Amino acid sequence: MALELTDANFQTEVLDSDKLTVIDFWAEWCGPCRAIGPVIEELAKEYDGTVKIGKVNVDNNPQVSMNYGITSIPAILFVKNGQVVDKLVGAQPKANFVKKIEALK
């Protein structure tokens, strides 16, 4: 299952991690966010132990969302060694996520 990332645990779970972290910025009311939700969960299972996959609810965690300039959702950030190394915006097919993860991990 994807990690629930929050304003409180973001530093520890993402920025201090030595693993590639894929972060889905989403909201309950966002149709495209709900559409990619199952893809994010599949990726969390497939990459368990090698890549961190997490979700940030933008309505509940405004600080992290603001820090990364999230204005459109779903927005998926790829973070490695505390730095954003890539980004996808909008609903995407699973293959796009896999391609980025494989290139970055």
N, CA, C and O of each residue as an XYZ file, in Angstrom:
420
protein
N       0.832     -1.189      0.000
C       0.000      0.000      0.000
C       0.880      1.257      0.000
O       1.932      1.296      0.638
N       0.429      2.269     -0.722
C       1.189      3.525     -0.785
C       1.238      4.178      0.592
O       0.272      4.130      1.353
N       2.384      4.789      0.899
C       2.557      5.506      2.161
C       1.679      6.744      2.177
O       1.517      7.408      1.153
N       1.112      7.059      3.334
C       0.409      8.331      3.458
C       1.433      9.357      3.907
O       1.934      9.305      5.030
N       1.735     10.285      3.020
C       2.712     11.328      3.338
C       1.975     12.575      3.802
O       0.935     12.941      3.254
N       2.535     13.220      4.824
C       1.887     14.394      5.411
C       2.919     15.502      5.609
O       4.121     15.293      5.444
N       2.423     16.677      5.964
C       3.327     17.777      6.304
C       4.282     17.325      7.416
O       5.454     17.703      7.433
N       3.763     16.508      8.345
C       4.544     16.093      9.516
C       5.628     15.055      9.207
O       6.713     15.117      9.786
N       5.355     14.101      8.303
C       6.335     13.025      8.080
C       7.124     13.154      6.780
O       7.948     12.292      6.473
N       6.885     14.211      6.015
C       7.516     14.360      4.694
C       9.044     14.392      4.778
O       9.727     13.746      3.983
N       9.571     15.142      5.738
C      11.025     15.257      5.884
C      11.647     13.871      6.090
O      12.594     13.501      5.396
N      11.116     13.122      7.030
C      11.669     11.804      7.370
C      11.478     10.796      6.251
O      12.420     10.111      5.854
N      10.245     10.705      5.741
C       9.914      9.660      4.767
C      10.481      9.931      3.370
O      10.819      8.995      2.646
N      10.584     11.199      2.994
C      10.984     11.533      1.625
C      12.378     12.162      1.576
O      13.289     11.608      0.960
N      12.541     13.298      2.212
C      13.779     14.052      2.061
C      14.987     13.360      2.692
O      16.103     13.494      2.190
N      14.779     12.624      3.783
C      15.886     11.928      4.444
C      16.093     10.512      3.907
O      17.010      9.816      4.344
N      15.257     10.082      2.972
C      15.351      8.716      2.448
C      16.455      8.599      1.402
O      16.710      9.537      0.647
N      17.104      7.439      1.365
C      18.121      7.215      0.333
C      17.529      6.496     -0.875
O      18.241      6.201     -1.835
N      16.221      6.213     -0.831
C      15.547      5.545     -1.955
C      14.820      6.567     -2.823
O      14.443      7.644     -2.360
N      14.635      6.209     -4.078
C      13.769      7.007     -4.944
C      12.374      6.991     -4.327
O      11.881      5.936     -3.926
N      11.744      8.148     -4.251
C      10.382      8.244     -3.725
C       9.495      8.856     -4.795
O       9.815      9.900     -5.363
N       8.376      8.193     -5.062
C       7.388      8.671     -6.030
C       6.208      9.185     -5.214
O       5.623      8.445     -4.424
N       5.863     10.454     -5.407
C       4.827     11.089     -4.596
C       3.676     11.544     -5.481
O       3.848     12.331     -6.412
N       2.500     11.023     -5.160
C       1.277     11.384     -5.867
C       0.558     12.459     -5.057
O       0.063     12.183     -3.965
N       0.499     13.680     -5.584
C      -0.270     14.757     -4.958
C      -1.687     14.656     -5.506
O      -1.885     14.741     -6.718
N      -2.676     14.474     -4.634
C      -4.038     14.181     -5.062
C      -5.053     14.813     -4.108
O      -4.687     15.393     -3.086
N      -6.352     14.687     -4.465
C      -7.450     15.118     -3.596
C      -8.661     14.229     -3.869
O      -8.821     13.698     -4.968
N      -9.504     14.076     -2.860
C     -10.709     13.239     -2.962
C     -11.609     13.660     -4.130
O     -12.165     12.812     -4.827
N     -11.746     14.964     -4.336
C     -12.695     15.495     -5.310
C     -12.170     15.468     -6.746
O     -12.885     15.854     -7.671
N     -10.933     15.019     -6.940
C     -10.284     15.076     -8.257
C     -10.477     13.755     -9.009
O      -9.931     12.724     -8.618
N     -11.260     13.800    -10.093
C     -11.537     12.600    -10.892
C     -10.284     11.921    -11.432
O     -10.109     10.721    -11.223
N      -9.399     12.658    -12.126
C      -8.174     12.029    -12.637
C      -7.300     11.446    -11.519
O      -6.606     10.453    -11.733
N      -7.332     12.059    -10.332
C      -6.567     11.527     -9.193
C      -7.107     10.157     -8.805
O      -6.347      9.218     -8.567
N      -8.434     10.058     -8.745
C      -9.044      8.769     -8.395
C      -8.766      7.734     -9.477
O      -8.634      6.546     -9.182
N      -8.677      8.177    -10.723
C      -8.415      7.255    -11.833
C      -7.032      6.616    -11.730
O      -6.873      5.439    -12.051
N      -6.028      7.379    -11.285
C      -4.683      6.801    -11.193
C      -4.398      6.180     -9.830
O      -3.349      5.564     -9.640
N      -5.317      6.333     -8.879
C      -5.142      5.753     -7.545
C      -4.768      4.273     -7.574
O      -3.807      3.874     -6.916
N      -5.512      3.444     -8.328
C      -5.167      2.012     -8.386
C      -3.782      1.761     -8.994
O      -3.099      0.817     -8.596
N      -3.365      2.582     -9.939
C      -2.031      2.439    -10.545
C      -0.961      2.712     -9.493
O       0.033      1.990     -9.411
N      -1.163      3.749     -8.693
C      -0.211      4.089     -7.633
C      -0.110      2.927     -6.635
O       0.985      2.583     -6.189
N      -1.257      2.324     -6.286
C      -1.248      1.189     -5.352
C      -0.515     -0.014     -5.953
O       0.237     -0.692     -5.253
N      -0.730     -0.281     -7.247
C      -0.020     -1.384     -7.927
C       1.488     -1.154     -7.883
O       2.256     -2.069     -7.586
N       1.904      0.077     -8.182
C       3.334      0.403     -8.167
C       3.915      0.215     -6.765
O       5.041     -0.258     -6.614
N       3.137      0.591     -5.734
C       3.598      0.439     -4.351
C       3.878     -1.031     -4.042
O       4.860     -1.349     -3.371
N       3.015     -1.929     -4.532
C       3.221     -3.366     -4.316
C       4.422     -3.869     -5.104
O       5.269     -4.587     -4.571
N       4.491     -3.488     -6.379
C       5.541     -3.992     -7.273
C       6.935     -3.530     -6.864
O       7.904     -4.271     -7.025
N       7.044     -2.324     -6.342
C       8.357     -1.774     -5.993
C       8.610     -1.787     -4.486
O       9.543     -1.140     -4.009
N       7.788     -2.518     -3.736
C       7.939     -2.588     -2.283
C       9.368     -2.982     -1.914
O       9.883     -4.000     -2.376
N      10.000     -2.159     -1.073
C      11.358     -2.463     -0.636
C      12.452     -1.821     -1.479
O      13.588     -1.700     -1.020
N      12.132     -1.404     -2.711
C      13.159     -0.799     -3.569
C      12.888      0.677     -3.854
O      13.820      1.476     -3.950
N      11.620      1.034     -3.988
C      11.220      2.418     -4.259
C      10.071      2.751     -3.324
O       9.160      1.942     -3.150
N      10.104      3.937     -2.719
C       8.986      4.364     -1.879
C       7.928      5.004     -2.769
O       8.231      5.846     -3.615
N       6.687      4.590     -2.563
C       5.569      5.177     -3.295
C       4.627      5.761     -2.245
O       4.181      5.053     -1.342
N       4.325      7.057     -2.368
C       3.467      7.690     -1.379
C       2.478      8.656     -1.999
O       2.583      9.034     -3.165
N       1.506      9.044     -1.169
C       0.462      9.960     -1.613
C       0.349     11.113     -0.621
O       0.423     10.921      0.592
N       0.169     12.311     -1.163
C      -0.058     13.502     -0.334
C      -1.431     14.048     -0.698
O      -1.665     14.436     -1.843
N      -2.339     14.080      0.272
C      -3.644     14.697      0.059
C      -3.437     16.212      0.177
O      -3.135     16.719      1.257
N      -3.601     16.925     -0.935
C      -3.293     18.360     -0.963
C      -4.215     19.174     -0.055
O      -3.817     20.228      0.442
N      -5.434     18.699      0.162
C      -6.367     19.428      1.027
C      -5.933     19.353      2.491
O      -6.135     20.302      3.249
N      -5.336     18.228      2.888
C      -4.949     18.027      4.288
C      -3.512     18.435      4.578
O      -3.134     18.571      5.741
N      -2.705     18.633      3.539
C      -1.274     18.921      3.713
C      -0.833     20.102      2.851
O      -0.055     19.936      1.912
N      -1.332     21.291      3.176
C      -1.047     22.456      2.325
C       0.426     22.865      2.304
O       0.894     23.422      1.312
N       1.160     22.596      3.383
C       2.548     23.051      3.455
C       3.421     22.364      2.412
O       4.136     23.030      1.664
N       3.368     21.028      2.359
C       4.177     20.282      1.389
C       3.766     20.671     -0.029
O       4.619     20.882     -0.891
N       2.471     20.765     -0.263
C       1.964     21.127     -1.598
C       2.475     22.503     -2.014
O       2.880     22.697     -3.160
N       2.456     23.449     -1.092
C       2.928     24.805     -1.371
C       4.441     24.812     -1.611
O       4.927     25.482     -2.522
N       5.179     24.065     -0.792
C       6.644     24.004     -0.928
C       7.069     23.554     -2.318
O       8.100     23.993     -2.828
N       6.282     22.686     -2.927
C       6.638     22.153     -4.242
C       5.853     22.798     -5.382
O       5.918     22.335     -6.521
N       5.116     23.858     -5.080
C       4.414     24.611     -6.122
C       3.368     23.790     -6.853
O       3.185     23.947     -8.060
N       2.684     22.918     -6.134
C       1.664     22.074     -6.758
C       0.425     22.917     -7.034
O      -0.247     23.373     -6.109
N       0.129     23.120     -8.315
C      -1.052     23.906     -8.691
C      -2.044     23.078     -9.494
O      -3.222     23.429     -9.565
N      -1.593     21.989    -10.098
C      -2.465     21.084    -10.845
C      -2.294     19.689    -10.273
O      -1.181     19.255     -9.974
N      -3.432     18.981    -10.123
C      -3.342     17.605     -9.649
C      -4.104     16.699    -10.601
O      -5.039     17.169    -11.248
N      -3.757     15.436    -10.718
C      -2.659     14.819     -9.994
C      -1.296     15.301    -10.495
O      -1.089     15.502    -11.691
N      -0.386     15.476     -9.557
C       1.010     15.794     -9.874
C       1.848     14.727     -9.197
O       1.677     14.458     -8.008
N       2.740     14.127     -9.935
C       3.580     13.067     -9.404
C       5.024     13.529     -9.452
O       5.573     13.786    -10.523
N       5.636     13.631     -8.269
C       7.037     14.034     -8.186
C       7.905     12.803     -7.928
O       7.513     11.887     -7.206
N       9.069     12.805     -8.524
C      10.065     11.763     -8.310
C      11.208     12.426     -7.550
O      11.870     13.321     -8.076
N      11.443     11.988     -6.310
C      12.428     12.618     -5.444
C      13.516     11.606     -5.099
O      13.240     10.476     -4.697
N      14.769     12.053     -5.270
C      15.905     11.197     -4.938
C      16.933     12.049     -4.203
O      17.268     13.151     -4.636
N      17.426     11.525     -3.091
C      18.403     12.260     -2.269
C      17.916     13.669     -1.927
O      18.694     14.623     -1.928
N      16.615     13.786     -1.635
C      16.051     15.069     -1.208
C      15.764     16.057     -2.317
O      15.307     17.168     -2.048
N      16.027     15.671     -3.579
C      15.833     16.583     -4.712
C      14.782     16.037     -5.682
O      14.718     14.832     -5.923
N      13.966     16.927     -6.230
C      13.015     16.517     -7.261
C      13.819     16.254     -8.533
O      14.497     17.149     -9.039
N      13.743     15.030     -9.045
C      14.508     14.673    -10.237
C      13.630     14.533    -11.473
O      14.136     14.499    -12.595
N      12.316     14.451    -11.274
C      11.397     14.383    -12.417
C       9.983     14.644    -11.919
O       9.723     14.654    -10.716
N       9.056     14.861    -12.886
C       7.688     15.206    -12.526
C       6.750     14.799    -13.662
O       7.091     14.928    -14.838
N       5.576     14.311    -13.299
C       4.509     14.067    -14.265
C       3.276     14.807    -13.761
O       3.015     14.828    -12.559
N       2.515     15.416    -14.669
C       1.284     16.095    -14.271
C       0.139     15.528    -15.087
O       0.248     15.349    -16.300
N      -0.968     15.247    -14.397
C      -2.146     14.693    -15.058
C      -2.139     13.175    -15.026
O      -1.119     12.544    -14.748
N      -3.307     12.603    -15.317
C      -3.440     11.144    -15.331
C      -2.557     10.577    -16.446
O      -2.522     11.104    -17.558
N      -1.853      9.506    -16.128
C      -0.895      8.900    -17.051
C      -1.096      7.387    -17.059
O      -1.560      6.821    -16.069
N      -0.754      6.730    -18.160
C      -0.780      5.259    -18.133
C       0.347      4.723    -17.245
O       1.371      5.378    -17.052
N       0.136      3.535    -16.719
C       1.108      2.918    -15.809
C       2.501      2.844    -16.440
O       3.506      3.048    -15.759
N       2.556      2.555    -17.729
C       3.846      2.419    -18.424
C       4.712      3.667    -18.263
O       5.935      3.558    -18.171
N       4.101      4.839    -18.228
C       4.872      6.083    -18.068
C       5.553      6.140    -16.706
O       6.695      6.586    -16.591
N       4.842      5.685    -15.674
C       5.424      5.668    -14.325
C       6.573      4.656    -14.262
O       7.644      4.950    -13.730
N       6.337      3.476    -14.808
C       7.342      2.411    -14.785
C       8.606      2.865    -15.493
O       9.711      2.646    -14.997
N       8.449      3.497    -16.654
C       9.610      3.968    -17.429
C      10.448      4.955    -16.609
O      11.674      4.849    -16.566
N       9.780      5.917    -15.957
C      10.498      6.909    -15.146
C      11.182      6.248    -13.947
O      12.344      6.526    -13.650
N      10.443      5.371    -13.264
C      11.009      4.699    -12.084
C      12.240      3.903    -12.465
O      13.270      3.995    -11.796
N      12.148      3.127    -13.526
C      13.276      2.293    -13.955
C      14.493      3.144    -14.339
O      15.633      2.748    -14.097
N      14.246      4.296    -14.928
C      15.351      5.177    -15.332
C      15.999      5.850    -14.127
O      17.187      6.171    -14.171
N      15.243      6.071    -13.053
C      15.736      6.869    -11.936
C      16.213      6.064    -10.727
O      17.009      6.562     -9.931
N      15.741      4.845    -10.583
C      16.033      4.126     -9.315
C      17.464      3.671     -9.177
O      17.825      3.065     -8.168
